[in-house]
């Protein structure tokens, strides 16, 4: 399983960097990043860290503190690895006092981000980004591109966003789990045990720090799925948004469960068609994200104050599996006077967690009277386009 390489990759994704001076360029930032990691200097590493990276660690901390099993299982594998590590390796009383920056600093100071994550990353090239406030830094190892860091200008200074690599490394972890013929959670626990040097149980990593015992995946509902979906959209978090949909690994589990319930075993051709569909659906889901984000920002003020009010979904059982044919996700504007509704087609419950299985509807319903959702409806169809600036 090449665990040493896995841990090295994990460390790269969890690291931070820093540099001093008023006129620090991206290359200087990267050199200082290596120096900070090699010297385990957490506070120095935070000085030029981009908001996107700090926000990622803050979300991970929030999940570690409060999220139940169903919510965590709905996140991508990379997120789960960090949340598991936080829950299993930091004292809970200390954890309650942290914020995202403190978690990053702790990770560096305590060697979670080791020397092997940066020692070989020495050759790099700076390239212009999409605009004057973006630059990309491509890191090469032995003449081969291994990853790319992204820099943004914040208040006139270049800052590093490490999470530009998140989707790529998440896919690598998923591939490694598949190669090792392990379920994703078992793979995550195996990696964590290698880091912690001890046995770690599923109960330990799925129990929220605040709020007592783990809620358990059996407590998931379409309403919780709808809230995960809406929260991800409002936060502009593509990874959390995509995690609301069934992925290929769980789709195979669903097919196996349907087979055991009496359905004929899927043929090789059926499995190939399912894989092709999932690839197209994933592309459609990702393409819908910026369009939906844009229609929300164009039509709703104070997105951070929107109130989730629930979902309308008729749950049924077919071939031994729970599902729904359509889910209406409902929420109110900040002033509580205007109602809204987002619709997604088809969902299934796999391993006790609800996922969407079809493409998202590209529309937002505006309700003139939230108490009467089927009257006075104005539907807005988003046009494809770039996501709004955060």
ZILIN-V506657 format. One record per residue. N is the residue number from 1. PSI is psi in radians with two decimals (999 if undefined). Layout:
N:PSI / N:PSI
//
This chain:
1:-0.09 / 2:0.92 / 3:-0.61 / 4:-0.73 / 5:-0.67 / 6:-0.82 / 7:-0.62 / 8:-0.76 / 9:-0.75 / 10:-0.72 / 11:-0.71 / 12:-0.72 / 13:-0.43 / 14:0.16 / 15:2.98 / 16:2.93 / 17:2.93 / 18:2.78 / 19:2.85 / 20:2.86 / 21:2.75 / 22:-0.45 / 23:1.02 / 24:2.18 / 25:2.85 / 26:-0.73 / 27:-0.68 / 28:-0.71 / 29:-0.78 / 30:-0.71 / 31:-0.70 / 32:-0.56 / 33:-0.83 / 34:-0.75 / 35:-0.76 / 36:-0.72 / 37:-0.77 / 38:-0.52 / 39:0.05 / 40:0.78 / 41:1.62 / 42:-0.93 / 43:-0.72 / 44:-0.58 / 45:-0.37 / 46:-0.23 / 47:-0.63 / 48:0.54 / 49:2.29 / 50:2.70 / 51:-0.62 / 52:-0.68 / 53:-0.77 / 54:-0.73 / 55:-0.66 / 56:-0.80 / 57:-0.56 / 58:-0.73 / 59:-0.74 / 60:-0.73 / 61:-0.78 / 62:-0.75 / 63:-0.77 / 64:-0.65 / 65:-0.72 / 66:-0.40 / 67:2.44 / 68:3.12 / 69:-0.77 / 70:-0.72 / 71:-0.80 / 72:-0.68 / 73:-0.39 / 74:-0.10 / 75:2.84 / 76:2.79 / 77:-0.72 / 78:-0.73 / 79:-0.78 / 80:-0.69 / 81:-0.78 / 82:-0.76 / 83:-0.75 / 84:-0.78 / 85:-0.75 / 86:-0.78 / 87:-0.60 / 88:-0.34 / 89:-0.01 / 90:2.32 / 91:2.39 / 92:-0.62 / 93:-0.68 / 94:-0.69 / 95:-0.67 / 96:-0.36 / 97:-0.09 / 98:2.80 / 99:-3.06 / 100:-0.71 / 101:-0.71 / 102:-0.64 / 103:-0.73 / 104:-0.81 / 105:-0.72 / 106:-0.76 / 107:-0.71 / 108:-0.81 / 109:-0.61 / 110:0.24 / 111:0.22 / 112:-0.55 / 113:1.76 / 114:3.02 / 115:-0.60 / 116:-0.24 / 117:-0.26 / 118:-0.29 / 119:-0.66 / 120:-0.08 / 121:1.43 / 122:-0.55 / 123:2.15 / 124:2.72 / 125:2.32 / 126:2.30 / 127:2.63 / 128:2.54 / 129:-2.74 / 130:-0.42 / 131:-3.12 / 132:-0.27 / 133:0.25 / 134:2.50 / 135:2.63 / 136:2.44 / 137:2.01 / 138:2.18 / 139:2.28 / 140:2.48 / 141:2.05 / 142:0.73 / 143:0.14 / 144:2.27 / 145:2.18 / 146:-0.44 / 147:2.95 / 148:2.29 / 149:2.65 / 150:2.45 / 151:2.45 / 152:2.60 / 153:2.11 / 154:2.08 / 155:0.67 / 156:0.06 / 157:2.49 / 158:2.29 / 159:2.60 / 160:2.28 / 161:1.90 / 162:-0.33 / 163:0.02 / 164:-0.39 / 165:-0.03 / 166:-0.84 / 167:-0.69 / 168:-0.82 / 169:-0.59 / 170:-0.75 / 171:-0.67 / 172:-0.76 / 173:-0.76 / 174:-0.72 / 175:-0.71 / 176:-0.69 / 177:-0.72 / 178:-0.76 / 179:-0.63 / 180:-0.03 / 181:0.80 / 182:2.54 / 183:2.64 / 184:-0.74 / 185:-0.66 / 186:-0.68 / 187:-0.80 / 188:-0.72 / 189:-0.65 / 190:-0.77 / 191:-0.77 / 192:-0.71 / 193:-0.60 / 194:-0.63 / 195:-0.73 / 196:-0.38 / 197:0.49 / 198:2.95 / 199:2.36 / 200:2.31 / 201:2.74 / 202:-0.66 / 203:-0.69 / 204:-0.76 / 205:-0.27 / 206:0.03 / 207:2.08 / 208:2.54 / 209:-0.68 / 210:2.21 / 211:0.10 / 212:-2.54 / 213:2.73 / 214:2.43 / 215:-0.54 / 216:2.41 / 217:-0.47 / 218:-0.25 / 219:0.04 / 220:2.63 / 221:2.82 / 222:-0.55 / 223:-0.71 / 224:-0.65 / 225:-0.79 / 226:-0.68 / 227:-0.68 / 228:-0.75 / 229:-0.85 / 230:-0.77 / 231:-0.71 / 232:-0.72 / 233:-0.81 / 234:-0.60 / 235:-0.18 / 236:0.55 / 237:1.71 / 238:-0.70 / 239:-0.81 / 240:-0.62 / 241:-0.83 / 242:-0.50 / 243:-0.17 / 244:-0.23 / 245:2.57 / 246:2.26 / 247:3.12 / 248:-0.71 / 249:-0.77 / 250:-0.50 / 251:-0.66 / 252:-0.65 / 253:-0.72 / 254:-0.75 / 255:-0.69 / 256:-0.69 / 257:-0.70 / 258:-0.64 / 259:-0.78 / 260:-0.35 / 261:0.05 / 262:-0.10 / 263:2.57 / 264:2.60 / 265:2.29 / 266:2.40 / 267:2.94 / 268:-0.64 / 269:-0.70 / 270:-0.77 / 271:-0.65 / 272:-0.73 / 273:-0.68 / 274:-0.74 / 275:-0.74 / 276:-0.72 / 277:-0.78 / 278:-0.66 / 279:-0.77 / 280:-0.69 / 281:-0.72 / 282:-0.71 / 283:-0.71 / 284:-0.68 / 285:-0.80 / 286:-0.68 / 287:-0.51 / 288:-0.42 / 289:-0.94 / 290:-0.58 / 291:-0.75 / 292:-0.71 / 293:-0.71 / 294:-0.74 / 295:-0.54 / 296:-0.83 / 297:-0.52 / 298:-0.45 / 299:-0.22 / 300:2.19 / 301:2.68 / 302:1.06 / 303:-0.56 / 304:-0.15 / 305:0.16 / 306:2.48 / 307:2.11 / 308:2.26 / 309:-0.19 / 310:-3.01 / 311:2.77 / 312:1.94 / 313:2.21 / 314:1.91 / 315:2.38 / 316:2.88 / 317:2.21 / 318:2.23 / 319:0.71 / 320:0.12 / 321:2.40 / 322:2.56 / 323:3.06 / 324:2.71 / 325:-0.43 / 326:2.51 / 327:2.21 / 328:2.02 / 329:2.08 / 330:2.48 / 331:2.88 / 332:2.64 / 333:2.98 / 334:-0.61 / 335:-0.08 / 336:0.17 / 337:-0.43 / 338:2.27 / 339:2.70 / 340:2.78 / 341:2.25 / 342:2.46 / 343:2.45 / 344:2.48 / 345:2.28 / 346:2.35 / 347:2.76 / 348:2.73 / 349:2.06 / 350:2.26 / 351:0.59 / 352:0.04 / 353:2.41 / 354:2.38 / 355:2.66 / 356:2.55 / 357:-0.24 / 358:3.12 / 359:2.68 / 360:2.59 / 361:2.33 / 362:1.25 / 363:2.70 / 364:2.15 / 365:2.26 / 366:2.16 / 367:2.08 / 368:-0.49 / 369:1.77 / 370:-0.44 / 371:-0.24 / 372:1.36 / 373:-0.19 / 374:0.19 / 375:2.62 / 376:0.68 / 377:2.28 / 378:2.11 / 379:2.26 / 380:2.19 / 381:1.98 / 382:2.59 / 383:2.50 / 384:2.45 / 385:3.03 / 386:2.63 / 387:2.56 / 388:2.70 / 389:2.43 / 390:999
//
